[in-house]
Amino acid sequence: MSTNSSERTVTAATVSTPATTPNTLSSAHHFVSIKLNTRNFLFWRTQLVPFFNGQGLLGFVDGEIPCPPPTIVAPPSSGDSGTVTVTTAATSGTNPAYKAWVQQDQSIMSLLISSLSDEVMYLAVGRSTSREVWNSVTAALGSCSRARCLNLLGQFQSLRQGNSSPVEYLGRAQLIVEALALAGRPLSLDEQNMYVFRGLRPEFRTMASTLTVTGTHVSIPQLSDYL
């Protein structure tokens, strides 16, 4: 066709994103096994982000892959004032990429909802896209994780053995350490030893300190066995 022709043909490929076959996520249950609750947001997020990245789908939940327009609009003609002829794959004017995007997004949304426990299922109610569910969960539980970390650290700093046995006291300390790790604030052995030794009764504190004279820190289970 001559470049001076008064008739131009615009195909659907030039005005829309080509439709692709959606990933049905049929194998997702092998990689996404943790059910989200109010205490394990960071663990839940840690399993989902690399999975979505590996499938090329993270853009749906973080906004990098926005929804295409539902209809195809031909660009205006330029140059001469000739007639513009638009040729599309869908004669009705609908955008095939839009349908493919919605199908993929609903598949992701279904996966997200299936990974929620009953206690946080309310966060998905009324949401229509995977991104809305993701943002709802992140806004509600991301901040809760930070507040929980501060609360647990306060508990650990004020923990004292009192009249309990070393095993009972160290058991309470270990529960706090595990809860902090679950909330995304793991403690180093140095921090664990500092808080635990401070709460021991003086006679046990002296015994425990002999374990660290070489500068080597011990875990709470090791300290429990020793005491």
Secondary structure, DSSP 8 states (H G I E B T S, - for coil): --TT-SEEEEEGGGTS---------TTGGGT----B-TT-HHHHHHHHHHHHHHHT-HHHHHSSS----SB-------SS--EEEEE-SSTT-B-HHHHHHHHHHHHHHHHHHHTB-GGGGGGGTT--SHHHHHHHHIIIIIHHHHHHHHHHHHHHHT---TTS-HHHHHHHHHHHHHHHHHTT----HHHHHHHHHHHS-HHHHHHHHGGGTTS----HHHHHHH-
